[in-house]
Amino acid sequence: MAKKPENLTFEESLSELERIVSDLEQGDVSLDDALKQFERGIKLVRNSQGKLEQAQQKVAILMQEDENASLTSFAPEEK
């Protein structure tokens, strides 16, 4: 069984997304399978976007001039 998107690293998500896109572009996938893959891809994209936003926040905090700034948990905005 495939891992949940939230349990994948950013790189694993990207690799799986590339495979999904390749499979869908080839057109040899049934409609039901294509919809399942598309849904999985959307979940992977959303999770990856959240990880990127967290990384951006950490970088922004680290780049602040305040050397005593602490890292805090980041909850991305729901869209």
Summary of the structure (lengths in Angstrom):
residues: 79
radius of gyration: 16.7
end to end distance: 28.1
largest distance: 55.3
contacts: 161
relative contact order: 0.13
helix: 67%
strand: 0%
